[in-house]
Amino acid sequence: MTKENPFLVAQQQLDQCAKILKLDPGVQALLKVPSRELHVSIPVKMDDGSLKVFQGFRVQYNDAKGPCKGGIRFHPEETIDTVRALAAWMTWKCSLLDLPLGGGKGGIICNPKELSQGELERLSRAYINQVGRIIGPDKDIPAPDVYTTPQIMAWMMDEYSRGAGKNQFGLLTGKPLAIGGSKGRGDATARGGLYTVREAARELGIDLSRATIAVQGFGNAGYYAAYLAQELFGSKVVAVSDSQGCILSDDGLDAQKVASHKAATSTVCNFPGARAISDEELLALDVDILFPAALEGVITAENAPNIRAKIVAELANGPTTPDADVILYKNGVHLIPDFLCNAGGVTVSYFEMVQNFYMYYWEEEDVHKRLDQKMTTAYHSVLDTSRKYKINMRQAAYVVAVERVVEAMKLRGWV
Ligand code: NAD
């Protein structure tokens, strides 16, 4: 999947779903393309006095169910097709979680590591000046994504508020707590994924207090998944990895201690008491739950036959290729697909929007309770659909999500 055009992948996935749902060809054609997209040229005065022009995008894929929602990425290899694919996936993700939202995504082609703080701030503000005409708290609500941070969200919100002449906290989510962020956003993706794992374990008769876990990618999503699996369920994390290597300990790894070790040495490697294993060994471990939480395209037709985990919980976006999906399903591996498993982030982002509108902020336990309710309901709707149509969990997630968007379009008289 890494080398494939992600937008073509997204379109193929939709075609498969259209076949299952016997969608009208016209409806299918409409769902295969974004509703609208804005391409912008962004002039920025650099610290050395020169003027540099950056290219940026905002794609609004489908807003039949509500205003668009989706992150803004800053990346040197950003392409319009990546943004289109991610906007499509956001549409299906919001629909699957039954959020009153459509899907969108934005991006700027830039390398934030080469920009000073001042340049980054000017670029962020200039982007909002350009796309401000199509986004807004009731139109399209961005959020942080690859290489964008709560600080960048704060500058963007401030720029938009200046233009509006009043505070517009609801412009975007993922803001710092002091200016309208939500409690519980930090670990929301992993926590939401764990709620779906809990439901899957119940279905499969796995006792999570005795379960073993492997995590590929000990970053934001992966660390919290390991930590919360220990905290919430008492599960044993036996292996974790990062871009520099993988470690295994049959006695279990303490997630917080591994995180401190990584903070001190920049890697999980050489953690005392653990031994090094290869990435292929990690993926093939005889564990109850495997969390791919790093990159796309890591579970392929080559290594899928070796996977022995009972549950594969996709915290990363797109870790499993379409060929591998078929193999895992045939081998009885229970897969929790990415746009279900990692939907906790956008769900708490939606809660942030609600709190901004109400000007009333929830306690962390309220956020957890509502997140649990949303994730649990979504998991069971996917499981029931997979059983009803005898299709795999990814196809079932598509069916649930697309059906709802089609219903909204029909009710509105679009199709
Ligand atoms: P992150 O940058 O915090 O962590 C990624 C981790 O993966 C790092 O520890 C990195 O060292 C590791 N990694 C990189 N290459 C690797 C390799 N070849 N083998 C093993 N590990 C490797 O990123 P994140 O925010 O945790 O995101 C991880 C995945 O989860 C991405 O696919 C992202 O799109 C998805 N996701 C994250 C969120 C979120 O809220 N953080 C929400 C939805 C989806």
Boltz pocket constraint, residues with backbone or C-beta under 6 A from the ligand:
constraints:
  - pocket:
      binder: B
      contacts: [[A, 185], [A, 186], [A, 189], [A, 216], [A, 217], [A, 218], [A, 219], [A, 220], [A, 221], [A, 222], [A, 241], [A, 242], [A, 243], [A, 244], [A, 245], [A, 279], [A, 293], [A, 294], [A, 295], [A, 296], [A, 315], [A, 316], [A, 317], [A, 342], [A, 345]]
      max_distance: 6.0
